[in-house]
């Protein structure tokens, strides 16, 4: 072979090696961006902060464990956007996120269902796989392909709540409640929750709805609502709000009107009703016996995770709003590992193909199964019930994660 031929061959081999290295680099970036879009300001800011704590812990755990192995150990990087206090601000934040972060491969948010409805209009067009703990059925009734609802829908929760509560009452008191009170704010998830109760579920279980009120958050004065509750004398009350200030006002007013612990059994819905702030701004006495249904909780079997979270964040427990974003980051990691590329469409396809049981991110769900149907709804989604006792919310149902026995407060 002539010297000229050898030189040309060397250049060709070098160019080929450079091309392969470039392709490998493209498939194995140094970091992969994922997003959290949640309220970081306004009346729902505390929920956004708890979501941030859970997501950040998951990112650190993933990176400390070697990053995304299928991408050569690429690290995950969390970018955070504030949904603010309105659907318009949430949608604007999503639009900024898409414009400023063209390389994100997935995300989670935006806590309040009304916000999530707006945000996912944007993320769907951008084909970004979007995980959410939001409850509204309408989120996954639009034919979207890139949304994954990691909670039981509000309709499903409403259907499951009454049998759980009625069974508890029967076992604790030997009597079946007959009169139900409903108070709900007018945002998407609460209205989705109470709709089937009004339409079919109350009558199905022999319950008469004796008070049914809707209000606009944030609540300015709970007095008129509580007066209607006192006048109607329900056997138990469903109070479906979405933020801690409303929880505080309403629970304190119930207590002021003689409808506190031991008088009227109250059941809430959503992680905001089981945050440390609620007991700090009210008191253990006012919250005693309050039951809260929700999508997830770090209960039995998650002791090590809870201990690490508490040591890291100084939070006294790990509730829904932190464990769900933690799980979401693990879902995105698993999607990246299976996709083998930092490609949002391939990641979404991988997540659609999940049917994990007792392994990987499935271990962070009460059913220990992670699989989504063709609408993006979680299969085997399980409703969690926690109950306040001595200033701490304890999971009491289902038995698989329960750390305490439920009780029905008696007068």
C-alpha positions in Angstrom: 0.0 0.0 0.0 1.4 3.4 -1.0 2.1 6.1 1.6 -0.8 8.2 0.1 -3.2 5.3 0.3 -2.3 4.6 3.9 -2.8 8.3 4.7 -6.2 8.3 3.1 -7.2 5.1 4.9 -6.1 6.6 8.2 -8.1 9.8 7.6 -11.2 7.7 6.7 -10.8 5.5 9.8 -10.4 8.7 12.0 -13.5 10.2 10.4 -15.5 7.1 11.0 -14.4 6.9 14.6 -15.3 10.5 15.1 -18.7 9.9 13.6 -19.3 6.9 15.9 -18.2 9.0 18.9 -20.5 11.8 17.9 -23.4 9.4 17.6 -22.6 7.9 21.0 -22.3 11.4 22.5 -25.7 12.3 21.1 -27.2 9.1 22.6 -25.4 9.6 25.9 -25.5 13.2 27.0 -23.7 14.3 30.1 -27.1 15.2 31.7 -30.8 14.7 31.0 -33.3 17.4 32.0 -36.6 16.6 33.6 -39.2 19.2 34.8 -41.3 20.0 37.9 -44.0 22.5 37.3 -46.0 23.2 40.4 -47.3 26.1 42.6 -44.3 27.7 44.2 -46.2 30.9 45.1 -49.8 31.6 46.2 -52.2 29.6 48.3 -51.0 26.3 47.0 -47.2 27.0 47.4 -46.7 24.6 50.3 -47.8 21.7 48.1 -45.4 22.8 45.5 -42.6 23.0 48.0 -43.3 19.4 49.2 -43.3 18.2 45.6 -39.9 19.9 45.1 -38.5 18.1 48.2 -39.6 14.7 46.9 -38.4 15.3 43.3 -35.0 16.7 44.4 -34.4 13.7 46.7 -35.2 11.3 43.9 -32.8 13.1 41.5 -30.0 12.9 44.1 -30.7 9.2 44.7 -30.6 8.5 41.0 -27.4 10.4 40.4 -25.7 8.9 43.4 -26.7 5.5 42.1 -24.8 6.0 38.8 -27.3 8.1 36.8 -28.9 6.6 33.7 -26.8 3.6 32.9 -28.2 3.1 29.4 -26.9 6.6 28.6 -23.4 6.0 29.9 -24.2 7.3 33.4 -25.8 10.5 32.4 -27.0 12.6 35.3 -30.6 13.7 35.7 -31.1 17.5 36.1 -34.3 18.9 37.6 -35.7 22.2 36.2 -38.4 23.9 38.2 -41.2 26.2 37.0 -43.7 28.0 39.2 -47.4 27.4 38.3 -48.4 30.4 40.4 -51.9 30.9 41.6 -54.0 30.7 38.4 -54.6 28.6 35.4 -53.3 31.4 33.2 -50.0 31.6 35.1 -49.7 27.8 35.0 -50.2 27.7 31.3 -47.7 30.6 30.8 -45.2 28.7 32.9 -45.6 25.6 30.7 -45.1 27.7 27.6 -41.9 29.2 29.0 -40.7 25.8 30.0 -41.2 24.4 26.5 -39.5 27.4 24.9 -36.5 27.6 27.4 -36.0 23.9 27.9 -36.3 22.3 24.4 -34.3 19.2 25.5 -36.4 18.1 28.5 -37.5 14.5 28.2 -40.4 14.6 30.7 -41.9 16.1 33.7 -44.4 16.2 36.5 -47.0 18.6 37.9 -49.0 20.8 38.3 -50.7 19.6 41.6 -54.1 21.4 41.3 -56.2 19.7 38.6 -57.3 23.0 37.1 -53.6 24.0 36.6 -52.7 20.5 35.2 -55.5 20.7 32.6 -54.0 24.0 31.3 -50.4 22.8 31.5 -51.0 19.5 29.7 -52.5 21.3 26.8 -49.0 22.7 26.2 -47.0 19.6 27.1 -49.2 17.4 24.9 -48.5 19.6 21.8 -44.8 19.4 22.6 -45.0 15.5 23.0 -43.5 15.7 26.5 -44.4 12.7 28.7 -46.1 14.3 31.7 -46.8 12.6 35.0 -49.3 14.0 37.4 -50.8 13.3 40.8 -53.9 15.5 39.9 -57.2 13.8 40.3 -59.7 15.2 37.8 -61.1 12.6 35.4 -61.1 15.2 32.6 -57.3 15.1 32.5 -57.3 11.6 30.9 -60.6 11.9 29.0 -59.2 14.1 26.2 -57.5 11.5 24.1 -54.0 12.7 25.0 -51.1 10.3 24.4 -48.5 11.9 26.6 -50.2 12.3 30.0 -49.9 9.7 32.7 -52.2 10.0 35.7 -50.5 8.4 38.7 -53.5 8.7 41.1 -57.0 7.2 41.2 -59.2 9.6 39.4 -61.6 11.8 41.4 -64.6 9.7 40.2 -62.8 6.6 41.3 -62.0 8.1 44.6 -65.6 9.2 45.2 -66.8 5.7 44.4 -64.4 4.1 46.8 -64.6 6.7 49.6 -68.2 6.0 50.8 -67.9 2.2 51.2 -64.6 2.7 53.2 -66.2 5.3 55.5 -69.5 3.5 56.0 -67.7 0.2 56.8 -65.5 2.0 59.3 -68.6 3.6 61.0 -70.5 0.3 61.1 -67.6 -1.6 62.7 -66.8 1.2 65.2 -70.3 2.1 66.3 -72.6 -0.7 65.1 -74.7 1.9 63.3 -74.9 2.9 59.6 -74.8 6.7 58.9 -77.8 7.9 57.0 -77.2 11.6 56.4 -74.3 13.1 54.4 -73.0 16.6 54.2 -71.0 17.9 51.2 -68.8 21.0 51.1 -66.5 21.5 48.1 -64.6 24.2 46.4 -65.2 24.9 42.7 -61.9 23.8 41.2 -61.7 20.8 38.9 -60.8 17.9 41.2 -63.3 18.6 44.0 -66.1 19.1 41.5 -65.1 15.9 39.8 -65.1 14.1 43.2 -68.5 15.3 44.3 -70.3 14.8 41.0 -70.8 11.0 41.2 -71.7 11.3 44.9 -74.5 13.6 44.0 -75.6 11.7 41.0 -75.5 8.0 42.1 -73.2 7.1 45.0 -75.1 8.6 47.9 -78.3 7.0 46.9 -76.5 3.7 46.1 -75.4 3.5 49.8 -78.7 4.7 51.3 -77.5 8.2 52.2 -79.5 11.4 52.1 -77.5 14.5 51.2 -78.7 17.1 53.7 -76.3 19.9 52.9 -74.5 20.5 49.6 -72.5 23.7 49.2 -69.8 24.9 46.7 -67.5 27.8 47.3 -64.7 29.6 45.5 -61.2 29.4 47.0 -59.5 30.9 48.9 -62.2 31.0 51.5 -62.7 34.3 53.2 -65.2 33.3 56.0 -66.3 29.8 56.8 -69.2 30.9 59.1 -72.0 30.6 56.5 -70.9 27.2 55.4 -70.6 25.9 59.0 -74.0 27.4 60.0 -75.6 25.4 57.1 -73.8 22.2 58.3 -75.0 22.8 61.9 -78.5 23.4 60.8 -78.7 20.2 58.7 -77.1 17.9 61.2 -75.4 15.3 58.9 -74.0 12.1 60.4 -70.7 12.8 58.6 -69.3 15.5 56.4 -67.2 15.4 53.3 -65.1 18.6 53.1 -63.3 18.7 49.7 -61.0 21.7 49.6 -57.6 22.2 48.0 -55.5 24.4 50.2 -54.3 24.7 53.8 -55.7 28.2 54.6 -59.2 26.9 53.7 -58.6 23.8 55.8 -57.6 25.9 58.8 -60.6 28.3 58.6 -63.1 25.5 58.1 -61.8 23.1 60.8 -61.5 25.9 63.3 -65.0 27.2 62.6 -66.4 23.7 63.0 -64.8 23.5 66.4 -66.1 26.9 67.3 -69.6 25.9 66.5 -69.4 22.7 68.5 -68.9 20.4 65.5 -65.2 19.5 66.2 -63.7 16.2 67.4 -66.2 13.8 69.0 -69.1 15.7 67.5 -69.1 15.5 63.7 -66.9 13.1 61.7 -65.2 15.0 58.9 -63.5 13.5 55.9 -61.2 15.5 53.6 -59.4 14.7 50.4 -55.9 15.4 49.2 -52.4 15.7 50.6 -52.8 19.3 51.8 -55.1 18.0 54.6 -52.2 15.9 56.0 -49.3 18.4 56.0 -47.4 19.4 59.1 -48.5 23.0 58.6 -52.1 22.1 59.3 -51.5 21.0 62.8 -49.2 24.0 63.4 -51.8 26.6 62.3 -54.7 24.8 64.1 -54.0 22.3 66.9 -53.9 18.5 67.5 -57.2 18.8 69.3 -59.1 20.4 66.4 -57.7 17.8 63.9 -58.2 14.7 66.1 -60.0 12.0 64.2 -60.1 13.9 60.9 -59.8 11.4 58.0 -58.3 12.2 54.7 -58.5 10.1 51.5 -55.7 10.5 48.9 -53.7 8.8 46.2 -50.5 7.8 48.0 -48.7 7.9 51.3 -45.4 6.5 52.6 -46.6 3.9 55.0 -45.7 0.3 56.0 -42.8 -0.9 53.9 -41.4 2.6 53.2 -39.8 3.1 56.6 -36.2 3.6 55.3 -37.4 6.0 52.6 -39.4 8.0 55.2 -36.4 8.1 57.6 -34.0 9.4 54.9 -36.6 12.0 53.8 -37.0 13.2 57.3 -33.3 13.4 58.0 -32.7 15.3 54.7 -35.7 17.7 54.8 -36.5 18.0 58.5 -40.1 17.2 57.6 -41.8 15.0 60.2 -43.4 12.6 57.6 -43.5 11.9 53.9 -47.0 12.4 52.5 -48.6 12.2 49.1 -47.2 15.5 47.8 -43.6 14.3 48.3 -43.7 10.5 47.6 -45.5 11.0 44.3 -42.9 13.3 42.7 -40.2 11.0 44.1 -41.9 8.1 42.3 -42.4 10.2 39.1 -38.6 10.8 38.8 -38.1 7.1 39.2 -40.6 6.5 36.4 -38.8 8.9 34.1 -35.5 7.2 35.0 -37.0 3.8 34.2 -38.4 5.2 30.9 -34.9 6.5 30.0 -33.2 3.2 30.8 -35.7 1.3 28.6 -35.7 3.8 25.8 -31.9 3.9 25.7 -32.0 7.5 24.4 -32.7 11.0 25.7 -35.7 11.1 23.4 -39.1 12.2 24.9 -41.1 10.2 22.4 -39.2 7.0 23.1 -39.4 7.6 26.8 -43.2 8.1 26.5 -43.4 4.9 24.5 -41.4 3.0 27.2 -43.7 4.3 30.0 -46.8 3.2 28.0 -45.3 -0.3 27.9 -44.8 -0.6 31.7 -46.3 -3.4 33.6 -44.1 -3.5 36.7 -44.9 -5.4 39.8 -43.0 -5.1 43.1 -40.0 -3.7 41.4 -38.5 -0.4 40.3 -40.9 2.6 40.6 -43.8 0.2 41.2 -42.6 -0.2 44.8 -43.7 3.4 45.5 -47.3 2.8 44.8 -49.8 1.1 47.3 -50.8 -1.6 44.8 -47.1 -2.3 44.0 -48.1 -2.3 40.3 -47.2 0.3 37.7 -49.1 0.1 34.5 -51.1 2.6 32.5 -54.2 2.0 30.3 -54.6 3.5 26.8 -55.9 6.8 28.3 -52.9 7.1 30.6 -54.7 6.1 33.8 -53.0 4.1 36.4 -54.2 0.5 36.6 -55.0 -0.9 40.0 -55.0 2.7 41.4 -55.6 2.4 45.2 -57.2 4.9 47.5 -55.4 5.7 50.7 -57.0 6.8 53.9 -55.0 8.5 56.7 -56.4 9.7 60.1 -55.1 12.3 62.4 -54.3 11.1 65.9 -52.3 13.1 68.5 -51.2 15.6 65.9 -49.9 13.0 63.4 -51.7 11.6 60.3 -51.4 7.8 60.2 -52.3 5.6 57.2 -55.2 3.4 58.3 -56.3 1.9 54.9 -55.5 -0.2 52.9 -54.1 -2.8 55.4 -51.0 -3.3 53.2 -49.6 0.1 54.1 -51.5 0.9 57.3 -49.5 1.8 60.4 -52.5 2.4 62.7 -56.0 1.2 63.3 -58.8 3.6 62.3 -61.3 4.9 64.9 -64.6 6.6 64.7 -64.7 9.6 67.0 -67.5 9.4 69.5 -69.3 12.2 71.3 
